[in-house]
Amino acid sequence: MSLDQAGPDVVTAFAEKYKINYPLVMGDDDVAAAFGGMSVVPTTFLIDRAGKIRDRKEGSEEVEVYEKKILAVLK
């Protein structure tokens, strides 16, 4: 989810540049509040197939560490 105030065109260009291969959506303050608020960019949520938030990560994290969390949710 992007909260970019410049709008979806900027987000689309970013996704194309970095070859993001998963769905991105635009959010607003109400959506951010529904997720418990976001004070850091990036904030990443790992959401399972049932829609439950399984992990919340603020800032960056090593790929290998986060990949283990993703694989655990996919099992």
C-alpha positions, 0 to 999 in steps of 0.5 A, spaced: 500 500 500 502 506 498 501 513 501 504 517 496 501 524 496 503 524 489 498 519 486 498 513 483 502 515 477 508 515 481 507 509 484 506 505 478 512 508 475 516 506 481 513 499 481 515 498 473 522 501 475 523 496 480 520 490 477 515 489 483 511 483 481 505 483 486 499 488 487 500 495 490 494 499 492 493 506 494 491 508 501 489 514 505 490 516 512 483 512 514 486 506 511 493 507 515 489 508 521 485 501 520 492 498 520 494 501 527 497 507 524 504 508 520 509 512 523 515 510 519 516 509 511 517 503 509 512 499 514 511 492 511 505 488 513 505 480 512 498 478 511 496 471 510 491 468 506 486 469 511 487 476 511 490 476 518 496 481 519 502 476 521 508 481 521 509 488 521 516 491 520 518 498 520 524 500 516 528 495 512 530 488 514 535 483 511 532 480 505 534 473 508 531 474 514 524 477 512 524 471 506 524 466 512 518 470 515 514 469 509 516 462 508 513 460 515 507 464 513 506 460 506 507 453 510 
